[in-house]
């Protein structure tokens, strides 16, 4: 992991931009190729088996999960014979606030997952720190109940990293940079799985 960014004030917006994009590229280079291969295999096999893919995260990571719902559910399906079954646990405000109010905010995702998750399903968590309790708990529940798991993490990986079957780790310590790379990882997985089952002629003509 490179040094803190920013570590000192940067007075020029163009200079900040250049340094940000430099750090963004460096962060993308820290993702292990074997983790991406394993994640893509898990995602495709889960979809092909007709099992569910769930996703959860907080803040900007919740937005990535909701975007994932769209790109996995519609994007992967478009032009293929795959029929992804995707659900973002971060998308239903009424459910989240009911669980948080009546039980605990730490259980907003684990409680949802425990009601609908089945062995063979896949849970994808997105957490820059990897330490959010409401992310760790569904990972542990999934591990204990036969679901497969992918954790997208940043910083030092936190408690999420060792719990997941596959940890896609971004070794960076700036939230924006970690989230930008996580968003790219989401797009890469969706596009890779889609093109992997498409005829070559369709890949050449359809937009991705």
C-alpha positions as CSV (number, residue, x, y, z in Angstrom):
1,X,0.0,0.0,0.0
2,X,1.4,3.4,-1.0
3,X,1.7,6.3,1.4
4,X,-1.3,8.3,2.5
5,X,-3.1,10.4,-0.1
6,X,-3.4,13.3,0.3
7,X,-0.7,13.7,2.9
8,X,-0.3,17.5,2.6
9,X,-2.6,20.2,1.1
10,X,-2.6,20.4,-2.7
11,X,-3.4,23.9,-3.9
12,X,-3.9,23.2,-7.6
13,X,-7.0,21.2,-8.7
14,X,-5.2,20.0,-11.8
15,X,-2.3,18.7,-9.8
16,X,-4.7,17.0,-7.4
17,X,-6.4,15.4,-10.4
18,X,-3.1,14.1,-11.8
19,X,-2.0,12.7,-8.5
20,X,-5.4,11.1,-7.9
21,X,-5.4,9.3,-11.2
22,X,-1.8,8.1,-10.7
23,X,-2.8,6.6,-7.3
24,X,-5.9,5.1,-8.9
25,X,-3.8,3.3,-11.5
26,X,-1.4,2.1,-8.8
27,X,-4.3,0.8,-6.7
28,X,-5.7,-1.1,-9.6
29,X,-2.4,-2.8,-10.1
30,X,-2.6,-4.3,-6.6
31,X,-5.5,-6.6,-7.4
32,X,-4.4,-10.2,-7.6
33,X,-5.2,-11.8,-11.0
34,X,-6.1,-15.1,-9.4
35,X,-8.7,-13.4,-7.3
36,X,-10.4,-11.9,-10.4
37,X,-10.3,-15.3,-12.1
38,X,-11.8,-17.0,-9.0
39,X,-14.5,-14.4,-8.6
40,X,-15.5,-14.6,-12.3
41,X,-15.8,-18.4,-12.0
42,X,-17.9,-18.1,-8.9
43,X,-20.2,-15.6,-10.4
44,X,-20.7,-17.5,-13.7
45,X,-21.2,-20.8,-12.0
46,X,-23.7,-19.4,-9.6
47,X,-25.7,-17.8,-12.4
48,X,-25.6,-20.9,-14.6
49,X,-26.9,-23.0,-11.6
50,X,-29.9,-20.7,-11.2
51,X,-28.8,-19.6,-7.7
52,X,-29.1,-16.1,-6.3
53,X,-26.4,-13.5,-6.1
54,X,-26.7,-11.0,-3.2
55,X,-24.7,-7.9,-2.5
56,X,-24.4,-5.5,0.4
57,X,-22.3,-2.4,1.4
58,X,-22.5,0.9,3.2
59,X,-22.5,4.4,1.9
60,X,-20.7,4.6,-1.5
61,X,-20.3,0.9,-1.3
62,X,-24.1,0.5,-1.1
63,X,-24.4,2.5,-4.3
64,X,-21.9,0.1,-5.9
65,X,-24.1,-2.8,-4.8
66,X,-27.2,-1.2,-6.3
67,X,-25.3,-0.5,-9.5
68,X,-24.2,-4.1,-9.4
69,X,-27.9,-5.2,-9.3
70,X,-28.4,-3.4,-12.6
71,X,-25.2,-4.4,-14.4
72,X,-25.4,-8.0,-13.3
73,X,-29.2,-8.4,-13.7
74,X,-29.6,-6.5,-17.0
75,X,-26.0,-6.2,-18.4
76,X,-25.0,-9.9,-18.1
77,X,-28.4,-11.0,-19.5
78,X,-28.3,-8.7,-22.6
79,X,-27.3,-10.7,-25.7
80,X,-26.8,-13.9,-23.7
81,X,-28.8,-16.9,-22.6
82,X,-28.0,-16.3,-19.0
83,X,-30.7,-15.3,-16.6
84,X,-29.0,-13.8,-13.5
85,X,-30.9,-13.7,-10.3
86,X,-29.6,-10.7,-8.5
87,X,-30.6,-8.9,-5.3
88,X,-29.0,-5.9,-3.6
89,X,-29.6,-6.1,0.1
90,X,-28.7,-2.4,0.2
91,X,-31.6,-1.3,-2.0
92,X,-34.7,-1.6,0.3
93,X,-34.7,1.4,2.7
94,X,-37.9,0.3,4.4
95,X,-36.4,-3.1,5.3
96,X,-33.1,-1.6,6.3
97,X,-34.6,0.9,8.7
98,X,-37.1,-1.6,10.2
99,X,-34.3,-4.0,11.0
100,X,-32.0,-1.2,12.3
101,X,-34.8,0.2,14.5
102,X,-36.3,-3.0,15.8
103,X,-33.1,-5.1,16.2
104,X,-29.7,-3.6,15.4
105,X,-28.0,-1.7,12.6
106,X,-25.3,-4.4,12.7
107,X,-27.9,-6.9,11.5
108,X,-29.4,-5.0,8.6
109,X,-27.9,-7.4,6.0
110,X,-27.4,-10.6,8.0
111,X,-31.0,-10.6,9.0
112,X,-32.2,-10.2,5.4
113,X,-29.8,-12.8,4.1
114,X,-30.8,-15.3,6.8
115,X,-34.4,-15.1,5.5
116,X,-33.7,-15.7,1.9
117,X,-30.2,-17.1,1.4
118,X,-29.8,-20.8,0.5
119,X,-26.7,-23.1,0.1
120,X,-25.1,-22.5,-3.3
121,X,-26.1,-18.8,-3.4
122,X,-23.4,-16.2,-3.6
123,X,-22.9,-13.2,-1.4
124,X,-20.8,-10.2,-2.6
125,X,-19.8,-7.7,0.0
126,X,-18.3,-4.3,-0.7
127,X,-16.4,-2.5,2.1
128,X,-13.4,-0.3,1.9
129,X,-12.3,-1.0,5.5
130,X,-13.6,-4.6,5.5
131,X,-14.4,-4.0,9.2
132,X,-18.0,-2.8,9.2
133,X,-19.9,-5.1,11.6
134,X,-23.0,-5.2,9.3
135,X,-20.7,-6.5,6.6
136,X,-18.8,-9.0,8.7
137,X,-22.0,-10.6,10.1
138,X,-23.6,-11.6,6.7
139,X,-20.2,-12.9,5.6
140,X,-20.0,-15.1,8.7
141,X,-23.6,-16.2,8.3
142,X,-23.0,-17.1,4.6
143,X,-19.9,-19.1,5.6
144,X,-21.8,-21.0,8.2
145,X,-24.7,-21.8,6.0
146,X,-23.2,-23.0,2.7
147,X,-23.2,-19.8,0.7
148,X,-20.2,-18.8,-1.3
149,X,-18.7,-15.4,-0.8
150,X,-16.7,-12.6,-2.5
151,X,-15.4,-9.7,-0.5
152,X,-14.3,-6.5,-2.2
153,X,-12.0,-4.7,0.3
154,X,-9.5,-1.9,0.6
155,X,-7.0,-0.5,3.2
156,X,-5.7,-3.6,5.0
157,X,-8.7,-5.9,4.2
158,X,-10.1,-5.9,7.7
159,X,-12.1,-8.8,9.1
160,X,-13.9,-9.4,5.8
161,X,-10.8,-10.5,3.9
162,X,-10.2,-13.9,5.7
163,X,-13.9,-14.7,5.9
164,X,-14.5,-14.7,2.1
165,X,-13.9,-17.5,-0.3
166,X,-12.4,-14.8,-2.6
167,X,-11.1,-11.5,-1.5
168,X,-10.6,-8.9,-4.2
169,X,-8.3,-6.5,-2.3
170,X,-7.4,-3.0,-3.3
171,X,-4.3,-1.9,-1.5
172,X,-5.0,1.8,-1.1
173,X,-5.9,4.0,1.8
174,X,-8.1,6.7,0.1
175,X,-11.9,5.9,0.2
176,X,-12.5,7.5,-3.2
177,X,-9.8,5.5,-4.9
178,X,-10.8,2.2,-3.3
179,X,-14.4,2.8,-4.3
180,X,-13.5,3.8,-7.8
181,X,-11.6,0.5,-8.2
182,X,-14.4,-1.5,-6.6
183,X,-16.8,0.0,-9.1
184,X,-14.4,-1.0,-12.0
185,X,-14.2,-4.5,-10.6
186,X,-18.0,-4.7,-10.6
187,X,-18.1,-3.6,-14.3
188,X,-15.2,-6.0,-15.2
189,X,-17.0,-9.0,-13.7
190,X,-20.3,-8.2,-15.4
191,X,-18.7,-7.6,-18.8
192,X,-16.3,-10.5,-18.6
193,X,-19.1,-13.0,-17.8
194,X,-21.3,-11.5,-20.5
195,X,-18.8,-11.7,-23.3
196,X,-17.6,-15.2,-22.2
197,X,-20.9,-16.7,-23.3
198,X,-21.5,-14.6,-26.4
199,X,-20.7,-15.4,-30.0
200,X,-17.7,-13.6,-31.3
201,X,-19.7,-11.8,-34.0
202,X,-22.0,-10.3,-31.3
203,X,-19.1,-9.1,-29.2
204,X,-17.8,-7.2,-32.3
205,X,-21.1,-5.4,-32.9
206,X,-22.8,-5.0,-29.5
207,X,-22.0,-2.2,-27.0
208,X,-20.5,-3.0,-23.6
